[in-house]
Amino acid sequence: MDDDERTVLELPFHDAMLAAAVFAADPARVGGIVIRTVSGPARESWLRNTLSLLDAGTPVRRVPSHIGDESLLGGLDLAMTLATGRPIARHGLLKEADGGIIIIPSAERLTAPLASRIATTMDLGAIPLQRDKFTATAPTSFGIIALDEGQSAEERPPSALLDRAGLHITLPDAASPKIDVDTFTRERVKIASRAAASIPLDDDCIRLLCELGAVVAVSSTNAILHASRILRLVAALNGRNRVSEDDIAATIRLVIAPRATRHPEEAADNSPQQSDTHDQNPDDNSSIQEEAGRLPDSLIAAAKSALPPHLLERLQSDNHHQFSKSTTGKSGDRKKSPRRGRPIGFKAGPISQGARLNIVETLRAAAPWQPLRRREIAAHCETDATNRIAVRAVDFRVWRLKSRGETVTVFVVDASGSTAVQRLGEAKGAVEILLSECYSRRDHAALIAFSGRGSELLLPPTRSLARAKRNLADLPGGGGTPLASGIDAAAELCDAVRRKGQAPSVVVLTDGRANLNRNGKPGRAAAEEDAVQAAKTLRCMGVPAIVIDTSAKPNAPAARLADAMGAEYLPLAYADADTLSKAIKAQDARSI
Amino acid sequence: MRATFPFAAILGQDEMKLALLASAIDPTLGGVLVFGDRGTGKTTAVRGLAELLPPMLVVSGCRYHCDPGANGSGCDDCQTRGRQGPLPSEMAPVPVVDLPLGATEDRIVGALDLERALSRGEKSFEAGLLARAHRGFLYIDEVNLLEDHLVDLLLDVAASGENVVEREGLSVRHPARFVLIGSGNPEEGELRPQLLDRFGLSVEVSAPENVSTRVEIIKRRDAFENDPAAFKVKWLPETRRIREQILSARNKLPKMELSQEVLERAASLCVRLGTDGLRGELTVMRAARAVAALEGSDAVSDHHLRLVAPSALRHRLRRNPLDESGSTARIQRTLEDVFCG
């Protein structure tokens, strides 16, 4: 029994070491490892072991999360250029890592653009350098080790990175890491790396991997491709010249299972054989599902007519109680470059409209042209110009800023039983309209829903409408109305949003009839009291808000809530009740 | 650089391949936007396109590879030389230029040649990516992540077909007409509406769910990775066939017949879908002609309209930008209405 427990405990660590060996055998071909675990002794020990499996002298580079393009991709080496009198390129980190590996700490915080640059370089096997006078493709190949410290499901490294890294492992947080150092040695890894290519992979094996992928709904063909490459390496590491069942099992654990988006049991009645014939018309299938998830256009139109235009803009203007048109322009008139905020880079440009000059970059831009300009100045005037630096307007580099004014609109949707099915549909429609306003303004949106089961963050702040729309369509309704807990959740999220330097605003869609208090106990009076309290908290935070009353007739509780929140109160009146109910009936009939 | 996987060996993804071929036949279509998940062959298809394109006739020694037959639309140099007599010409491959995300403005629009400025104190223009892409394709992977100031720059040039550079007292203007190809993953961020408008066709790709298809994809990739050269040789006949197809389609295109009936149906399709302006109809017609030419037909039929309508109109349903994912279904429904009712 003791023995059994040991194996159970050690499996993740054994797999982690197997992954390390597979990676070390051919870092560039495997792509990389994403290791998800908290920073601690277990990870440190794993990382040390992994690096020890690599050949001595293999380049290892760390990518800091704030790295600029010049350091990452390369560019002009100014000192050398000026010294030699001809353009000299400077290598970026990705070139320095050629033949070795790069380590990405806190990979869950890596930005999508940075991940994309790394991914493109991996795809091409070269850096497509198009910077500062250099058009070159610098060949480089490397593997990545991404240290993912994400806690929640949402905190994941960018998908570009996850896709390129063949191996995904999770290491439990253990005080005493049980990592068996001796399992794999550098010699064994080396032998395997040479032997892997000659291991045959028959069609049945590939088919098996594909079918397993289909069962757990791994959609990317890259994942299966990774699996087929890694399978050979696993077999070679185990000292075999043919793949065995054990090798396949290990590959599944390391490559396919971590990417699963569906539990195999859910797919049980949709077995691979069936799905083979079933999926002959995948388009039909998906469009039916899409159809079912989509809201009827008539509903959206109805909700649209019930909402005043440019609602969000008014919300985000400083004086959101006033309905004056002068506060903001039309939604398209977005400011091109913000004047305040965090510097995220620089660009060439005139110093106007309060843009800040980046002096170092300006001087760097001017430096190479000095000999040319001095000659020109000398030719035109008598003065001796040798000791001056000639800076011209074309050299000006100004900071590009990421505005703190980026807005996040938090939608709080009442999905309780009191908001009848029709009203919920309509509320969804209204949220869709508002989301599309967010889209044209390039704002972020987040979605919180509350119903009998409490409040739930359905969508963390995102700019992706595809996701917002899907999560909204899947929103179930029913149960009590824990209004207070919904507003509390919104306040919490607003706080987090503020800390990220973005400006939150809240849109609450409810009928205001709370019947569950903060502790989840039923009781109308207490629940409404709690809701008003929560609303006041939100008001104290100074978050601009709108309360959209979804009840059939405008009613007092929702108005009171809006008042406590300092929010604008808007009854979502029926545009045309008759058409609407017909549309809903038609929709119901179709879905049966 | 790694070898590119042959376009001809890409399995499935018919809509994407059709859109890319259509824009190779008729560059005025306005480019292709490919949106979809990772690992669906978007990048592979675009990079594979380069090998497929038949070579084009260019003015010898012209760095913008101007068309010797185009009067008045070439660069300044070619226009001056063209007045003195016929220009010497030669065949050259059609450029497919990658615009990587980390590119600087200097490299995109072109700048002074630093080497000559430093070593000889001379001012001369060094062409950028836009010049290289003239008469060819400009490909931006992860186009939705492109920085705003670069997007603005691209929009300007794409609208005017001309690139203007002023630097160190040097003023250069040259033609820059290219087919814009963009790809991206919508989950990582939306595309700016202005840029979305620029694309003639937009396609959505997803990974095939059919297991047999996936097995075949993996087998082909595996064979390619084991021996890229041998794999390419194996697919050479198919690559040649598609190249011939493009060439004969280009010849057919000017003579393509378009009946009043088909025109009316395309118009009613656009009206029902509520697309903004006439650009949708124009694109549907042009794309339908290109696809008809590709299939070797003499006239555009309803079949061709049906083939191209989703890609030509998907991104133009402007009523509700949220409907993007469902817009394919909406177009299909309207197509049924228009063709059956």
Interface residues (C-beta under 8 A of the other chain):
Chain A: D69 L72 L73 L76 T81 G85 R86 P87 A112 P113 S116 R117 T120 D123 L124 G125 A126 P128 L129 Q130 R131 D132 K133 F134 T135 T137 P139 P158 S159 A160 D163 A197 L201 D203 I206 R207 L209 C210 E211 G213 A214 S219 S220 T221 N222 A223 I224 L225 S228 R229 P272 S275 D276 D279 Q280 P282 S286 S287 E290 E291 R294 I300 K336 S337 G345 K347 A348 G349 P368 W369 P371 L372 R375 R392 V394 R400 E432 I433 L435 S436 Y439 S440 R442 R463 S464 L465 A466 R467 A468 K469 R470
Chain B: M1 R2 D37 R38 G39 T40 G41 T43 D98 L99 P100 L101 G102 A103 T104 E105 D106 R107 I108 A111 L112 D113 L114 E115 A117 L118 S119 G121 K123 E126 L129 D141 E142 L145 E147 D148 H149 D152 E166 R167 E168 N185 P186 E187 E188 G189 E190 R192 P193 S206 A207 P208 E209 N210 V211 S212 R214 V215 I217 I218 K219 R221 D222 E225 N226 N320 P321 L322 E324 S325 G326 T328 A329 Q332
